[in-house]
C-alpha cells in the first residue's frame, strides 16, 4: 500500500485534521500532563496540533486516511526531524505557538530536552523518516485506519531504504507498532512530567 491510497492534506483540511488529532489524543497521558494547567487548553491544543501538520505539509508529508479524515499523520525525512524555529517559521507553524501558555511551552521544552538528543544518538548514521504525529479519531479506531497509514509509510521507507523512527507514550501503542515490524530501541522516563516514552524504529525491508 502506498500514499496513493491516502488523502493528501490541504490547507482547507487543517481545521478538521486538528479536531481529529485532538479527539485521538484526548486520553493521552503525556499531553494531558503537558497541557493540564493551560489557561485556554482547547485553544492551546489547536495550536499544538496545527504545527506538525503545517510542518509536514511544507517539509515532508501530511496525509489523512480519506477525505473524511478518520485519521491523520505527518512525517518528514531525518533532515527535518528537529523542528527549528526557522523551519517552523517557513512552514507557517511558528505563530501557533502563541496559542499555548507559558507553562505549556516549558513542558514542551522539557519533552524536547529528553527526546531530541536520544533520537539524534539512536539514529546516528541511519537514513530515516520521522513519524512526527499519527492519530485516529476515537470513533474510527479499531477499523484498520492506523494500519492503512502505517502501511503507506512502510512502503515509502522500504522503497527509499530508510528506517522509520517514532516516539509513543502509550504502552498499548507499542504492541500495535511491533505488529508492523517496529522494535523498541529505548524506554525513557520524563521525570519532571512523570510519564514514560517508548522510542521505536523499523528497519527498511527490501
C-alpha positions in Angstrom: 0.0 0.0 0.0 1.3 3.5 -0.9 0.3 7.1 -0.2 -1.8 6.9 -3.3 -4.4 5.2 -1.1 -4.4 8.1 1.3 -5.8 11.7 1.1 -3.1 14.4 0.9 -3.9 17.2 3.3 -4.5 20.7 2.1 -4.8 24.0 4.0 -8.6 23.6 3.7 -8.4 20.3 5.6 -6.3 21.6 8.6 -9.2 22.5 10.9 -10.8 19.1 10.6 -7.5 17.3 10.8 -6.7 19.2 14.0 -10.0 18.2 15.5 -9.3 14.6 14.6 -6.0 14.8 16.5 -7.5 16.5 19.5 -10.0 13.7 19.7 -7.4 11.0 19.1 -5.2 12.2 21.9 -7.9 13.1 24.4 -6.7 10.4 26.8 -3.0 10.6 26.0 -1.1 10.7 29.3 1.8 12.9 28.1 -0.3 15.6 26.5 -2.7 15.6 29.5 0.2 16.4 31.7 1.8 19.0 29.3 -1.5 20.9 28.9 -3.1 20.4 32.3 -2.7 23.9 33.6 -3.0 25.8 30.3 -5.4 28.8 30.8 -7.1 28.0 27.4 -6.4 24.3 26.9 -8.6 23.9 23.8 -7.0 26.8 22.0 -3.6 25.6 23.0 -4.3 22.1 21.7 -5.5 23.6 18.4 -2.2 25.5 18.1 -0.2 22.5 19.1 -1.7 20.0 16.6 -1.7 22.5 13.8 2.1 22.8 14.0 3.1 19.3 12.9 0.5 19.3 10.1 1.8 22.5 8.6 5.4 21.3 9.1 4.7 18.0 7.4 3.0 19.8 4.5 6.0 22.0 4.0 8.9 19.7 4.6 7.6 16.2 4.4 4.2 14.6 4.0 0.8 15.1 5.8 -2.0 12.7 4.9 -5.4 11.6 6.1 -6.9 8.2 5.7 -9.5 9.6 3.3 -11.3 12.9 2.6 -13.4 12.0 5.6 -10.3 12.4 7.8 -10.8 9.5 10.1 -7.1 9.6 10.9 -4.1 11.8 10.3 -0.3 11.5 10.1 2.7 13.7 9.3 6.2 12.6 8.7 9.5 14.1 7.5 13.0 12.9 6.5 15.8 12.9 9.0 17.0 16.3 7.7 13.9 17.9 9.1 13.4 15.8 12.2 14.3 18.7 14.5 11.7 21.4 14.1 14.0 24.5 14.2 12.5 28.0 14.7 13.5 28.9 11.2 11.8 25.8 9.7 8.7 26.4 11.8 8.6 30.0 10.5 8.9 28.8 6.9 6.1 26.3 7.3 3.8 28.8 8.9 3.6 26.9 12.1 5.5 29.3 14.4 2.6 31.7 15.1 0.6 28.8 16.5 3.0 28.6 19.5 1.5 31.8 20.8 -1.8 29.9 21.5 0.0 28.0 24.3 0.5 29.2 27.8 3.9 29.7 29.3 3.8 26.6 31.5 2.7 24.5 28.5 5.7 25.8 26.5 8.0 25.0 29.4 6.6 21.4 29.5 7.0 21.0 25.7 10.6 22.2 26.1 11.1 19.5 28.8 9.8 16.9 26.4 12.1 18.0 23.6 15.1 18.1 26.0 14.6 14.4 26.6 13.7 13.1 23.1 15.8 15.2 20.7 19.2 14.1 21.9 18.1 10.4 22.2 16.7 10.5 18.6 19.9 12.1 17.4 22.0 9.4 19.2 19.9 6.4 18.3 19.5 7.3 14.6 23.1 8.4 14.1 24.3 7.4 10.6 20.9 5.9 9.7 18.8 7.4 7.0 15.3 7.6 8.4 11.8 9.0 8.2 10.5 10.6 11.4 6.8 9.9 12.1 6.1 13.3 13.7 2.5 12.5 14.6 -0.3 10.0 13.9 -3.7 9.8 15.3 -7.0 8.1 14.6 -10.3 9.6 15.9 -11.9 7.7 18.7 -15.0 6.8 16.6 -12.8 5.3 13.9 -10.4 3.3 16.0 -10.3 -0.4 15.5 -11.2 -0.2 11.8 -7.8 -0.6 10.3 -7.2 3.1 9.6 -4.0 3.2 11.7 -2.6 0.3 9.7 -3.6 1.9 6.5 -1.4 4.9 7.2 1.5 2.9 8.7 1.5 0.5 5.7 1.8 3.5 3.3 4.8 4.9 5.3 6.4 1.4 5.4 6.1 1.2 1.7 7.8 4.5 1.2 10.6 3.8 3.7 11.4 0.4 2.2 11.4 1.9 -1.3 13.9 4.6 -0.2 15.9 2.3 2.1 15.0 4.4 5.1 14.3 3.4 8.7 11.2 4.8 10.4 11.6 6.3 13.8 8.8 7.3 16.2 8.1 8.0 19.9 5.0 6.9 21.7 3.8 7.4 25.3 1.2 4.7 25.5 2.2 1.1 26.1 -0.7 -0.3 24.1 0.6 1.6 21.0 3.9 -0.3 21.4 2.1 -3.6 20.6 0.4 -2.0 17.5 3.8 -0.8 16.2 5.5 -4.1 17.0 2.9 -5.9 14.8 4.1 -3.6 12.0 7.8 -4.5 12.4 8.9 -1.8 14.8 11.2 -2.5 17.7 11.7 -0.6 21.0 15.2 0.8 21.0 14.8 2.6 24.3 12.4 3.4 27.1 12.8 6.7 28.8 11.1 8.4 31.7 10.2 12.1 31.6 10.8 12.6 35.3 9.5 16.1 35.5 6.2 15.0 33.9 6.2 11.5 35.4 5.4 10.0 32.0 7.3 7.2 30.2 8.0 7.1 26.5 9.0 4.3 24.1 11.4 5.1 21.3 10.9 2.8 18.3 12.4 2.1 14.9 11.6 0.0 11.9 14.4 -1.2 9.7 13.9 -0.9 5.9 12.7 -4.1 4.3 13.9 -4.7 0.7 
